Amino acid sequence: MKTVTEYFGSMVFDDKVMQSMLDENIYNTLKRTIKDGRSLNLSVANEVANAMKDWAISLGATHFTHWFQPMTGITAEKHDSFISPDKNGRVIMEFSGKELVRGETDASSFPSGGLRATFEARGYTAWDATSYAFIKDGVLCIPTAFCSYSGDALDQKTPLLRSMEAINRQTMRVLKLFGNDEVTSVKTTVGPEQEYFLVDKQVFNKRKDLVYTGRTLFGAEPPKGQALEGHYYGVIKPRVQAFMNDLNEELWKLGVLAKTEHNEAAPAQHELAPIFATTNIAADHNQLTMEIMQKLAKKHDMVCLLHEKPFEGVNGSGKHNNWSISTNTGINLFEPGDTPSKNAQFLLFLCAVLKAVDDYQDLLRISVASAGNDHRLGAHEAPPAVVSIFLGDELTEILEAIEKDQPYGAKEKELLRVGVHTMPKFPKDTTDRNRTSPFAFTGNKFEFRMLGSSASVSAPNTVINTAVAEILKQFADELESADNFETALHDLIKRVITTHKRIIFNGNGYDDKWLAEAEKRGLLNLRTTPDALPHFVDAKNVELFTAHKVYTEREMHSRLEIQLQNYCALVNIEAKTMVEMAKKEILPAASEYSQLLSDTILSKKAVSETLDCTYETEILTEISERIAKAYKHLKSLEKALVNAGKIHEAAALSVYYKDKVLPVMAKLRGEADALENLVSADYWPIPTYGDLMFGV
């Protein structure tokens, strides 16, 4: 049996494989091409493709695909075999450089937000050579970007790669000002912690709401939820452990650095955390992780739920996005450091994030907006919809000292002047952790906690990269023209702290008092997706993305349209599912049980008028009242869906679903959940929360 070190990355065409299979000159040319971001010479591409094909075939692959990430939220792939006919009527195995670097697919069948008409079908995929090819299910998968015939980005990866280039350009300008001439490039890195639920497959299949929508639209809370907090970090059940073992093995073969696994806070909830990777690779790996989780769960007769809020009354599932910036020399720019110059550099990058998050609160909220995440944000473990930054007491006090030109700490004799006087030495973990904060500094990185479990990490990191790149550009413009760098640096940091300290909040984000305080500070509270999305195309946001060439204005409007349509479609599916379940399952079951109670009362009375029918009478009365109310809400929901069909503008329709459809759905659920607690278990037609959360 092979050890982990022997099979780790065995299904990846990584640097080690390339070195062993490519001519030295070809290998060096490919590495330079990747490093400089240039187009690959066709003759070199042919050599690489041939080696890649031979390697893939040796591992049992028969097909290849350009693996890409359209605006569906999941990945896409079209398989082509390596076989080509020869002149003798047999076949040979071929794979050309042209097939490696570029593919063609149908662009009209993927979400485009109006960028492509149905008859405009041509789209292209282009190899992302910085992300290694890999073999999955016997298919060579080549990570690619996806664009239309007109050059518009139709995927998640292209803007992410553009944003990485943008932050590299601006970070390099700032580092040069600090004399870091040995640094030639920087990359953002991400470690996305993935939360998920596991439920029994047979139980899952009996719940139409889970099958159609990924979350329970009905369900009374069980006697035991997560109140005892016994599940968090508890002993992993054998069935779940077997799944996790298989998951680790599959991920490790694909070079995914899955590191940590544990039970999460809610029953049936779990988490997997990887080691940091370059952002575009981390995005690829997270998409693979979600796909393989769902595939392997079924092999263990379970279903992996990635919805943000599959169960009411317990924690939802998020994806904690641990983001940082590192140089090609191995330096993390968010490590505080010990010396004055390094501390000053750290503080400048810290202030860049403060200003970026404050200036672009709306974009950060938009980047995590979805119908599913609206149910999670602000509930239980999830941060509120208000964006703020947690720094911890020590860093906050240091910033306050700089702002006020005051000594830091009781023993500090000199004013704390950045770049002139020595700053206090930071321990590595200079902050506590604040799980209620949307954007928390955790020692050498920022943890963006607002992402939903099912989301791609590409869009949020595109926003973070671009927003920070813009602020670094502003800083570089100012400092490059300064007569005295140290004085200008100090004044800049002090001004940023004074102007943007409102975004710092170290307290309890779950407390309602914070929402009132945030409003006083002028922070945005975009509670729902329809509230947030229209701000995506505000003038300042269009200017941000177009200036850094991350999105064109056309691409921004298309993405807004796609997200609005997706929100409306998801709520519509949920509402229709509720109607079907209420009509065909829940109300008939409640009615049937009420008939049993009625018959029991009549039977008792037939025996003796003196027999006590209090239980049957009271339960029957309440069930009858609940059925009547539920049916009333059901008819209201049907009417609301009819009216929704008359609205054709996406933004207006999303607001209608939020204001008119979701409230009726909540009322219908309330009555149905009350009925669940009244109707006999023998008559209740769908598995309960207890069955779902404690059935594995």
C-alpha positions as CSV (number, residue, x, y, z in Angstrom):
1,M,0.0,0.0,0.0
2,K,1.4,3.4,-1.0
3,T,2.0,6.1,1.5
4,V,0.6,9.6,1.2
5,T,4.0,11.0,0.3
6,E,4.2,8.4,-2.6
7,Y,0.7,9.1,-4.1
8,F,0.3,12.8,-3.3
9,G,0.0,14.7,-6.6
10,S,0.2,11.5,-8.6
11,M,-2.7,12.7,-10.8
12,V,-1.2,16.1,-11.4
13,F,1.0,17.2,-14.3
14,D,3.1,19.2,-12.0
15,D,6.6,20.7,-12.1
16,K,8.3,17.5,-11.1
17,V,6.6,15.6,-13.9
18,M,7.3,18.3,-16.5
19,Q,11.0,18.3,-15.6
20,S,11.2,14.5,-16.0
21,M,9.3,14.4,-19.3
22,L,10.3,17.6,-21.1
23,D,13.5,18.5,-22.9
24,E,15.4,20.9,-20.6
25,N,15.2,23.7,-23.2
26,I,11.4,23.2,-23.6
27,Y,10.9,23.0,-19.8
28,N,12.8,26.3,-19.3
29,T,11.0,28.0,-22.1
30,L,7.6,26.9,-20.6
31,K,8.6,28.1,-17.1
32,R,9.7,31.5,-18.5
33,T,6.5,31.8,-20.5
34,I,4.4,31.1,-17.4
35,K,6.4,33.5,-15.3
36,D,6.2,36.4,-17.8
37,G,2.6,35.7,-18.8
38,R,3.4,35.5,-22.5
39,S,1.7,33.4,-25.2
40,L,3.2,29.9,-25.7
41,N,5.1,29.3,-28.9
42,L,3.2,26.6,-30.9
43,S,6.3,24.4,-31.3
44,V,6.8,24.4,-27.5
45,A,3.1,23.8,-27.0
46,N,3.3,20.8,-29.2
47,E,6.1,19.3,-27.1
48,V,4.3,20.0,-23.9
49,A,1.0,18.6,-25.2
50,N,2.7,15.4,-26.4
51,A,4.3,14.8,-23.0
52,M,1.1,15.6,-21.2
53,K,-0.8,13.1,-23.4
54,D,1.8,10.3,-22.8
55,W,1.7,10.9,-19.1
56,A,-2.1,10.9,-19.0
57,I,-2.4,7.7,-21.1
58,S,0.2,6.0,-18.8
59,L,-2.3,6.7,-15.9
60,G,-5.3,5.3,-17.8
61,A,-6.7,8.5,-19.3
62,T,-8.4,8.2,-22.7
63,H,-9.9,11.7,-23.0
64,F,-9.0,15.3,-22.4
65,T,-11.1,18.4,-21.5
66,H,-10.7,22.1,-21.1
67,W,-12.0,22.4,-17.5
68,F,-13.5,25.8,-16.9
69,Q,-15.7,27.7,-14.5
70,P,-18.7,29.5,-16.2
71,M,-21.1,31.8,-14.3
72,T,-23.2,28.8,-13.2
73,G,-21.2,28.4,-9.9
74,I,-20.0,25.0,-10.9
75,T,-17.4,23.7,-13.3
76,A,-17.9,22.6,-16.9
77,E,-16.1,20.2,-19.2
78,K,-16.5,18.7,-22.7
79,H,-14.6,15.4,-23.2
80,D,-12.6,14.7,-26.4
81,S,-10.7,11.4,-26.9
82,F,-7.1,11.3,-27.8
83,I,-7.9,8.9,-30.7
84,S,-7.3,9.9,-34.3
85,P,-7.7,7.6,-37.4
86,D,-4.6,6.5,-39.2
87,K,-4.3,5.6,-42.9
88,N,-4.7,1.9,-42.1
89,G,-8.1,2.3,-40.6
90,R,-6.9,2.0,-37.1
91,V,-6.4,4.7,-34.5
92,I,-3.4,6.6,-33.0
93,M,-3.4,8.7,-29.8
94,E,-2.8,12.4,-30.6
95,F,-2.9,15.6,-28.7
96,S,-1.6,18.8,-30.3
97,G,-0.3,22.1,-28.8
98,K,-3.3,23.9,-30.4
99,E,-5.7,21.6,-28.6
100,L,-3.8,22.3,-25.3
101,V,-3.7,26.0,-25.4
102,R,-7.2,26.7,-26.9
103,G,-10.5,25.0,-27.2
104,E,-13.9,26.0,-28.5
105,T,-17.3,25.5,-26.9
106,D,-20.9,26.8,-27.2
107,A,-20.9,30.2,-25.4
108,S,-24.6,30.8,-25.9
109,S,-25.7,27.9,-23.6
110,F,-23.9,29.4,-20.5
111,P,-25.1,32.4,-18.5
112,S,-23.9,35.6,-20.3
113,G,-26.2,38.3,-18.9
114,G,-27.0,39.5,-22.4
115,L,-23.4,39.4,-23.8
116,R,-24.3,36.6,-26.2
117,A,-27.5,36.0,-28.2
118,T,-28.7,32.4,-28.7
119,F,-27.5,32.4,-32.2
120,E,-24.1,33.7,-31.3
121,A,-22.7,30.4,-30.2
122,R,-18.9,30.5,-30.5
123,G,-16.8,30.7,-27.3
124,Y,-13.2,29.9,-26.5
125,T,-11.3,28.3,-23.6
126,A,-7.7,29.2,-23.0
127,W,-5.1,27.3,-20.9
128,D,-4.2,28.7,-17.6
129,A,-0.7,27.5,-17.5
130,T,-0.2,28.6,-13.9
131,S,-2.6,25.9,-12.7
132,Y,-1.4,22.4,-13.3
133,A,-3.4,19.9,-15.4
134,F,-4.7,16.9,-13.6
135,I,-6.5,13.6,-14.2
136,K,-10.0,13.1,-12.9
137,D,-12.2,10.1,-13.6
138,G,-9.9,9.0,-16.4
139,V,-9.9,12.4,-18.1
140,L,-7.0,14.8,-18.5
141,C,-8.4,18.1,-17.2
142,I,-6.7,21.3,-18.4
143,P,-7.6,24.4,-16.3
144,T,-8.7,27.2,-18.6
145,A,-10.3,30.6,-18.8
146,F,-13.5,31.0,-20.8
147,C,-14.4,33.9,-23.1
148,S,-16.8,34.7,-25.9
149,Y,-16.1,35.2,-29.6
150,S,-16.0,39.0,-28.8
151,G,-13.5,38.6,-26.1
152,D,-15.9,39.1,-23.1
153,A,-15.1,37.0,-20.0
154,L,-17.9,34.5,-19.4
155,D,-16.3,32.8,-16.4
156,Q,-15.1,33.3,-12.8
157,K,-11.4,32.7,-13.5
158,T,-10.6,35.4,-16.1
159,P,-11.4,38.3,-13.9
160,L,-9.6,36.6,-11.0
161,L,-6.4,36.3,-13.1
162,R,-6.8,39.9,-14.1
163,S,-7.1,41.0,-10.5
164,M,-4.0,39.1,-9.5
165,E,-2.1,41.0,-12.2
166,A,-3.5,44.3,-11.0
167,I,-2.5,43.8,-7.4
168,N,0.9,42.5,-8.5
169,R,1.6,45.7,-10.4
170,Q,0.6,48.0,-7.6
171,T,2.2,46.0,-4.8
172,M,5.5,46.0,-6.7
173,R,5.4,49.9,-6.9
174,V,5.0,50.1,-3.1
175,L,7.7,47.5,-2.4
176,K,10.2,49.4,-4.5
177,L,9.6,52.5,-2.3
178,F,10.8,50.4,0.6
179,G,13.9,49.3,-1.2
180,N,12.8,45.8,-1.8
181,D,14.6,45.4,-5.2
182,E,15.1,41.7,-4.8
183,V,11.3,41.1,-5.1
184,T,10.2,40.6,-8.7
185,S,6.6,39.6,-8.3
186,V,3.9,39.0,-5.6
187,K,0.9,36.7,-5.5
188,T,-2.2,36.7,-3.3
189,T,-2.8,33.4,-1.5
190,V,-6.0,31.9,-0.2
191,G,-6.9,29.0,2.1
192,P,-10.7,28.5,1.9
193,E,-12.1,26.5,4.8
194,Q,-15.1,24.5,3.5
195,E,-18.1,23.7,5.7
196,Y,-20.7,21.1,4.7
197,F,-23.5,18.8,6.0
198,L,-23.8,15.0,5.4
199,V,-27.2,13.3,5.5
200,D,-28.3,9.8,4.7
201,K,-29.1,9.4,1.0
202,Q,-32.3,7.4,1.5
203,V,-33.7,10.0,3.9
204,F,-32.5,12.8,1.5
205,N,-34.4,11.3,-1.4
206,K,-37.7,11.5,0.5
207,R,-37.4,15.3,0.8
208,K,-38.4,17.1,-2.4
209,D,-37.1,20.4,-0.9
210,L,-33.6,19.0,-0.4
211,V,-33.7,17.3,-3.8
212,Y,-34.9,20.4,-5.7
213,T,-33.3,23.3,-3.7
214,G,-30.6,21.9,-1.4
215,R,-32.3,23.2,1.8
216,T,-35.3,22.2,3.9
217,L,-38.3,24.5,3.2
218,F,-40.2,22.8,6.0
219,G,-39.1,21.3,9.3
220,A,-39.8,21.7,13.0
221,E,-36.8,22.0,15.2
222,P,-36.0,18.7,17.0
223,P,-35.7,18.4,20.8
224,K,-32.0,18.4,20.4
225,G,-30.1,20.7,18.0
226,Q,-26.7,22.1,18.8
227,A,-27.6,23.5,22.2
228,L,-25.3,21.1,24.1
229,E,-22.4,22.0,21.7
230,G,-21.3,18.4,21.8
231,H,-20.8,17.9,18.1
232,Y,-18.2,20.6,17.6
233,Y,-14.8,18.9,17.4
234,G,-16.4,15.8,18.7
235,V,-15.5,12.2,17.9
236,I,-16.1,11.7,14.1
237,K,-18.6,8.9,13.4
238,P,-17.2,5.8,11.6
239,R,-19.4,6.3,8.5
240,V,-18.3,10.0,8.2
241,Q,-14.6,9.1,8.9
242,A,-14.7,6.6,6.1
243,F,-16.0,9.3,3.8
244,M,-13.3,11.7,5.0
245,N,-10.6,9.1,4.5
246,D,-11.6,8.6,0.9
247,L,-12.0,12.3,0.3
248,N,-8.5,13.0,1.6
249,E,-7.1,10.3,-0.7
250,E,-8.8,11.6,-3.8
251,L,-7.8,15.2,-3.0
252,W,-4.2,14.4,-2.2
253,K,-3.9,12.5,-5.5
254,L,-5.0,15.8,-7.2
255,G,-2.5,17.8,-5.2
256,V,-5.1,19.5,-3.1
257,L,-3.5,20.3,0.3
258,A,-6.4,19.1,2.5
259,K,-5.0,19.6,6.0
260,T,-7.7,19.8,8.7
261,E,-11.0,17.9,9.2
262,H,-13.4,18.0,12.1
263,N,-17.0,18.1,13.2
264,E,-18.6,21.6,13.0
265,A,-21.0,23.1,15.5
266,A,-24.3,21.7,14.1
267,P,-25.3,18.0,14.1
268,A,-24.2,16.4,10.8
269,Q,-22.0,19.4,9.9
270,H,-18.3,19.1,9.2
271,E,-15.4,21.2,7.9
272,L,-12.4,20.6,5.7
273,A,-9.5,23.2,5.6
274,P,-6.6,23.3,3.1
275,I,-3.2,24.8,3.3
276,F,-2.8,28.1,1.5
277,A,-2.2,28.2,-2.3
278,T,-1.9,30.9,-4.9
279,T,-5.4,32.3,-5.4
280,N,-6.3,31.0,-8.8
281,I,-5.0,27.5,-7.8
282,A,-6.9,27.7,-4.5
283,A,-10.1,28.5,-6.5
284,D,-9.5,25.5,-8.8
285,H,-8.9,23.3,-5.8
286,N,-11.9,24.5,-3.9
287,Q,-14.2,23.7,-6.9
288,L,-12.6,20.3,-7.1
289,T,-13.1,19.8,-3.4
290,M,-16.9,20.6,-3.6
291,E,-17.3,18.3,-6.6
292,I,-15.5,15.4,-5.1
293,M,-17.3,15.8,-1.7
294,Q,-20.6,15.4,-3.4
295,K,-19.5,12.5,-5.6
296,L,-17.9,10.5,-2.8
297,A,-20.7,11.1,-0.3
298,K,-23.0,9.2,-2.7
299,K,-20.6,6.2,-2.7
300,H,-21.1,6.1,1.1
301,D,-24.9,6.3,0.8
302,M,-24.9,9.9,1.9
303,V,-25.5,13.3,0.3
304,C,-23.2,16.3,0.9
305,L,-25.2,19.5,1.3
306,L,-23.4,22.7,0.4
307,H,-26.3,25.0,0.8
308,E,-25.7,27.9,3.1
309,K,-28.7,27.2,5.3
310,P,-30.0,23.7,4.9
311,F,-31.6,23.6,8.4
312,E,-33.3,26.3,10.4
313,G,-32.3,26.7,14.0
314,V,-28.7,25.5,13.7
315,N,-25.6,26.9,12.1
316,G,-25.5,27.4,8.4
317,S,-22.4,26.6,6.3
318,G,-19.9,29.2,5.2
319,K,-16.5,29.2,3.5
320,H,-13.8,31.2,5.4
321,N,-11.6,32.8,2.9
322,N,-8.1,33.3,4.4
323,W,-6.4,35.9,2.2
324,S,-2.8,37.2,2.2
325,I,-0.1,38.6,-0.1
326,S,3.3,37.0,-0.5
327,T,6.4,37.9,-2.5
328,N,8.3,35.5,-4.8
329,T,11.1,35.7,-2.1
330,G,8.8,34.0,0.4
331,I,7.8,37.0,2.5
332,N,4.2,37.4,3.7
333,L,3.4,41.1,3.6
334,F,1.0,40.8,6.5
335,E,3.7,39.4,8.9
336,P,4.2,42.4,11.3
337,G,8.0,42.0,11.5
338,D,10.4,43.4,14.1
339,T,12.4,46.3,12.5
340,P,11.1,49.8,12.0
341,S,11.2,49.6,8.2
342,K,9.4,46.3,8.1
343,N,6.9,47.5,10.6
344,A,6.2,50.6,8.5
345,Q,5.8,48.4,5.4
346,F,3.4,46.2,7.3
347,L,1.4,49.1,8.6
348,L,1.1,50.6,5.1
349,F,-0.3,47.3,3.7
350,L,-2.6,47.0,6.8
351,C,-3.9,50.5,6.1
352,A,-4.4,49.7,2.4
353,V,-6.7,46.9,3.5
354,L,-8.5,49.2,6.0
355,K,-9.2,51.8,3.3
356,A,-10.1,49.2,0.6
357,V,-12.6,47.5,2.8
358,D,-14.1,50.8,3.9
359,D,-14.3,52.3,0.4
360,Y,-15.6,49.1,-1.2
361,Q,-17.9,47.7,1.6
362,D,-20.6,47.3,-1.0
363,L,-18.5,45.2,-3.3
364,L,-17.4,42.9,-0.6
365,R,-21.1,42.4,0.4
366,I,-22.1,41.9,-3.3
367,S,-19.3,39.3,-3.8
368,V,-21.0,37.0,-1.3
369,A,-24.6,37.8,-2.2
370,S,-26.9,34.9,-3.0
371,A,-30.4,33.7,-2.1
372,G,-28.9,30.9,0.0
373,N,-26.5,33.2,1.9
374,D,-29.3,35.7,2.7
375,H,-30.6,33.0,5.1
376,R,-27.3,32.6,6.8
377,L,-25.7,36.1,7.3
378,G,-26.5,37.5,10.7
379,A,-27.8,34.1,12.0
380,H,-26.0,31.9,14.6
381,E,-22.3,31.6,13.6
382,A,-22.4,33.8,10.5
383,P,-21.3,37.5,10.5
384,P,-23.9,40.2,9.9
385,A,-24.4,41.8,6.5
386,V,-22.6,44.9,7.7
387,V,-18.9,44.7,6.7
388,S,-16.3,45.6,9.3
389,I,-12.7,44.7,10.2
390,F,-11.5,43.1,13.4
391,L,-7.9,43.9,14.3
392,G,-7.7,43.0,18.0
393,D,-6.8,45.3,20.8
394,E,-3.0,45.6,20.3
395,L,-3.1,46.6,16.7
396,T,-6.0,48.9,17.3
397,E,-4.1,50.7,20.1
398,I,-1.0,51.0,17.9
399,L,-3.1,52.7,15.2
400,E,-4.7,55.0,17.7
401,A,-1.2,56.0,19.0
402,I,-0.1,56.8,15.4
403,E,-3.3,58.8,14.8
404,K,-2.9,60.9,17.9
405,D,0.9,61.2,17.8
406,Q,1.0,59.7,21.3
407,P,3.3,57.1,22.9
408,Y,2.2,53.5,22.6
409,G,2.1,51.7,26.0
410,A,2.8,52.8,29.5
411,K,6.6,52.4,29.1
412,E,7.0,54.0,25.7
413,K,8.9,57.3,26.0
414,E,9.0,58.5,22.4
415,L,6.2,59.4,20.1
416,L,5.4,56.5,17.7
417,R,6.4,57.9,14.4
418,V,6.4,55.3,11.6
419,G,9.7,54.7,10.0
420,V,11.6,56.9,12.5
421,H,11.2,55.3,16.0
422,T,11.2,51.7,16.7
423,M,7.8,50.1,17.1
424,P,7.0,47.5,19.6
425,K,7.8,43.9,18.7
426,F,4.7,41.9,17.7
427,P,4.1,38.3,18.7
428,K,3.1,36.3,15.7
429,D,-0.5,36.0,16.9
430,T,-1.1,39.6,17.8
431,T,-4.9,39.2,17.8
432,D,-7.5,37.0,19.3
433,R,-10.0,35.4,16.9
434,N,-13.4,37.0,16.4
435,R,-15.8,34.6,14.7
436,T,-18.5,37.3,14.5
437,S,-16.3,39.6,12.3
438,P,-16.8,39.6,8.6
439,F,-13.2,40.5,7.9
440,A,-10.7,39.6,10.6
441,F,-7.0,40.0,10.9
442,T,-5.7,36.7,12.3
443,G,-2.0,37.2,12.7
444,N,-0.6,37.1,9.1
445,K,-3.7,37.1,7.0
446,F,-7.3,38.4,6.7
447,E,-10.2,35.9,7.2
448,F,-13.2,37.0,5.1
449,R,-16.0,35.0,6.8
450,M,-19.0,36.1,4.8
451,L,-18.7,33.6,1.9
452,G,-21.4,31.0,1.5
453,S,-20.6,27.3,1.5
454,S,-21.5,26.7,-2.2
455,A,-19.9,29.9,-3.5
456,S,-16.8,30.0,-5.8
457,V,-14.0,31.9,-4.1
458,S,-13.1,33.6,-7.3
459,A,-15.6,36.5,-7.2
460,P,-14.8,37.6,-3.6
461,N,-11.0,37.4,-4.2
462,T,-11.4,39.3,-7.4
463,V,-13.0,42.1,-5.4
464,I,-10.4,42.0,-2.6
465,N,-7.5,41.9,-5.0
466,T,-8.8,44.8,-7.1
467,A,-9.9,47.0,-4.2
468,V,-6.5,46.6,-2.5
469,A,-4.7,47.2,-5.8
470,E,-6.6,50.5,-6.2
471,I,-5.6,51.7,-2.7
472,L,-2.0,50.7,-3.2
473,K,-2.0,52.6,-6.5
474,Q,-3.2,55.7,-4.6
475,F,-0.5,55.2,-2.0
476,A,2.2,54.7,-4.6
477,D,1.1,57.8,-6.6
478,E,1.4,59.9,-3.4
479,L,4.6,58.5,-2.0
480,E,6.5,58.4,-5.3
481,S,6.1,62.1,-5.7
482,A,6.9,63.0,-2.0
483,D,10.0,65.0,-1.2
484,N,10.6,63.2,2.1
485,F,9.5,59.6,2.0
486,E,9.4,58.9,5.8
487,T,7.4,62.1,6.6
488,A,5.0,61.4,3.7
489,L,4.6,57.8,4.8
490,H,3.8,58.7,8.4
491,D,1.3,61.4,7.3
492,L,-0.3,59.0,4.9
493,I,-0.8,56.2,7.5
494,K,-2.0,58.7,10.0
495,R,-4.6,60.1,7.6
496,V,-5.9,56.7,6.5
497,I,-6.3,55.7,10.2
498,T,-8.2,58.9,11.0
499,T,-10.4,58.7,7.9
500,H,-11.2,54.9,7.9
501,K,-11.1,53.9,11.6
502,R,-14.9,53.6,11.4
503,I,-14.5,50.2,9.7
504,I,-12.7,48.8,12.7
505,F,-14.9,46.9,15.1
506,N,-13.5,44.4,17.7
507,G,-16.7,43.6,19.5
508,N,-19.6,41.1,19.1
509,G,-21.0,41.3,15.6
510,Y,-24.0,39.3,16.6
511,D,-25.1,42.0,19.0
512,D,-28.0,44.2,17.8
513,K,-26.3,47.2,19.4
514,W,-23.6,46.8,16.8
515,L,-26.0,47.3,13.9
516,A,-27.2,50.6,15.5
517,E,-23.6,51.6,16.1
518,A,-22.7,50.7,12.5
519,E,-25.5,52.9,11.2
520,K,-24.2,55.8,13.3
521,R,-20.7,55.3,11.7
522,G,-22.2,55.4,8.3
523,L,-21.5,51.8,7.4
524,L,-23.7,50.0,4.8
525,N,-26.2,47.4,5.9
526,L,-27.2,45.7,2.7
527,R,-29.3,43.0,4.3
528,T,-30.4,41.0,1.2
529,T,-29.2,40.2,-2.3
530,P,-31.7,42.5,-4.0
531,D,-30.5,45.3,-1.7
532,A,-26.9,44.7,-2.5
533,L,-26.6,43.7,-6.2
534,P,-27.6,47.0,-7.9
535,H,-24.7,48.8,-6.3
536,F,-22.3,46.6,-8.3
537,V,-22.6,49.0,-11.3
538,D,-22.3,52.2,-9.2
539,A,-20.0,54.7,-10.9
540,K,-17.2,54.3,-8.4
541,N,-17.2,50.5,-8.8
542,V,-17.3,50.7,-12.6
543,E,-14.3,53.0,-12.4
544,L,-12.5,50.7,-10.1
545,F,-12.8,47.6,-12.3
546,T,-12.4,49.2,-15.6
547,A,-9.3,51.3,-14.5
548,H,-7.5,48.1,-13.5
549,K,-8.8,46.1,-16.5
550,V,-10.5,43.5,-14.4
551,Y,-13.9,43.9,-15.9
552,T,-15.2,45.9,-18.7
553,E,-18.4,47.8,-18.1
554,R,-20.2,45.4,-20.4
555,E,-19.0,42.5,-18.3
556,M,-20.1,44.2,-15.1
557,H,-23.6,44.7,-16.3
558,S,-23.8,41.2,-17.6
559,R,-22.8,39.8,-14.2
560,L,-25.3,41.9,-12.4
561,E,-28.0,40.5,-14.8
562,I,-26.8,37.0,-14.2
563,Q,-26.9,37.3,-10.4
564,L,-30.3,38.9,-10.4
565,Q,-31.7,36.2,-12.6
566,N,-30.1,33.5,-10.5
567,Y,-31.6,34.9,-7.3
568,C,-35.1,35.1,-8.9
569,A,-34.8,31.6,-10.4
570,L,-33.8,30.1,-7.0
571,V,-36.6,31.7,-5.0
572,N,-39.1,30.7,-7.7
573,I,-38.0,27.1,-7.5
574,E,-38.2,27.1,-3.8
575,A,-41.7,28.7,-3.8
576,K,-42.9,26.1,-6.4
577,T,-41.5,23.3,-4.3
578,M,-43.3,24.6,-1.2
579,V,-46.5,24.7,-3.1
580,E,-46.1,21.1,-4.4
581,M,-45.0,19.7,-1.0
582,A,-47.8,21.5,0.9
583,K,-50.5,20.4,-1.7
584,K,-49.5,16.9,-2.2
585,E,-47.8,15.8,1.0
586,I,-48.2,18.0,4.1
587,L,-51.8,19.2,4.0
588,P,-53.2,15.8,2.8
589,A,-51.3,14.1,5.7
590,A,-52.6,16.5,8.2
591,S,-56.1,16.2,6.9
592,E,-55.9,12.4,7.0
593,Y,-54.7,12.4,10.6
594,S,-57.5,14.9,11.5
595,Q,-60.0,12.4,10.1
596,L,-58.5,9.7,12.3
597,L,-59.0,12.0,15.4
598,S,-62.6,12.7,14.3
599,D,-63.3,9.0,13.9
600,T,-61.8,8.3,17.3
601,I,-64.0,10.9,18.9
602,L,-67.1,9.4,17.2
603,S,-66.1,5.9,18.2
604,K,-65.6,6.9,21.9
605,K,-69.0,8.7,21.9
606,A,-70.6,5.7,20.4
607,V,-69.3,3.6,23.3
608,S,-70.2,6.2,26.0
609,E,-70.9,9.9,26.1
610,T,-68.9,10.1,29.3
611,L,-65.6,9.0,27.8
612,D,-63.0,11.8,27.8
613,C,-62.2,13.1,24.3
614,T,-60.2,16.1,25.4
615,Y,-57.0,15.1,23.7
616,E,-58.5,14.3,20.4
617,T,-60.8,17.3,20.4
618,E,-58.1,19.9,21.3
619,I,-55.6,18.4,18.8
620,L,-58.2,18.2,16.1
621,T,-59.3,21.8,16.7
622,E,-55.7,23.1,16.5
623,I,-54.9,20.9,13.4
624,S,-58.0,22.2,11.7
625,E,-57.1,25.8,12.4
626,R,-53.5,25.3,11.2
627,I,-54.7,23.6,8.0
628,A,-57.0,26.5,7.3
629,K,-54.2,29.0,7.8
630,A,-51.7,27.0,5.8
631,Y,-54.1,26.7,2.9
632,K,-54.7,30.4,3.0
633,H,-51.0,31.1,2.8
634,L,-50.7,28.4,0.1
635,K,-53.2,30.2,-2.1
636,S,-51.4,33.5,-1.4
637,L,-48.1,32.0,-2.5
638,E,-49.7,30.7,-5.7
639,K,-51.1,34.1,-6.4
640,A,-47.7,35.8,-5.7
641,L,-46.0,33.4,-8.2
642,V,-48.6,34.3,-10.8
643,N,-47.9,38.0,-10.3
644,A,-44.2,37.4,-10.3
645,G,-44.5,36.0,-13.9
646,K,-45.8,39.4,-15.0
647,I,-42.6,41.2,-14.0
648,H,-39.9,41.1,-16.7
649,E,-37.2,43.4,-15.3
650,A,-34.7,41.4,-13.2
651,A,-34.0,44.0,-10.5
652,A,-37.7,44.7,-9.9
653,L,-38.5,41.0,-9.9
654,S,-35.8,40.3,-7.3
655,V,-37.3,42.9,-5.0
656,Y,-40.8,41.4,-5.6
657,Y,-39.5,38.0,-4.6
658,K,-37.9,39.4,-1.5
659,D,-40.8,41.5,-0.4
660,K,-43.8,39.5,-1.5
661,V,-42.9,35.9,-2.0
662,L,-40.4,35.1,0.8
663,P,-42.7,36.5,3.6
664,V,-45.6,34.3,2.4
665,M,-43.2,31.3,2.2
666,A,-42.2,31.9,5.8
667,K,-45.9,32.1,6.9
668,L,-46.7,28.8,5.1
669,R,-43.7,27.2,6.7
670,G,-44.7,28.4,10.2
671,E,-48.1,26.6,9.9
672,A,-46.6,23.5,8.4
673,D,-43.9,23.2,11.1
674,A,-46.6,23.6,13.7
675,L,-48.6,20.8,12.1
676,E,-45.5,18.6,12.2
677,N,-45.6,18.9,16.0
678,L,-49.3,17.9,16.1
679,V,-49.6,15.1,13.5
680,S,-48.6,11.6,14.5
681,A,-45.2,10.4,13.2
682,D,-46.9,7.5,11.5
683,Y,-48.8,10.0,9.3
684,W,-46.2,12.7,8.8
685,P,-45.1,12.3,5.1
686,I,-41.5,13.5,5.1
687,P,-38.4,12.8,7.2
688,T,-38.0,15.1,10.2
689,Y,-35.0,17.2,11.2
690,G,-34.1,14.5,13.7
691,D,-34.1,11.9,10.9
692,L,-31.8,14.2,8.8
693,M,-29.4,15.5,11.3
694,F,-28.9,12.4,13.4
695,G,-29.4,9.7,10.8
696,V,-25.7,9.3,9.7
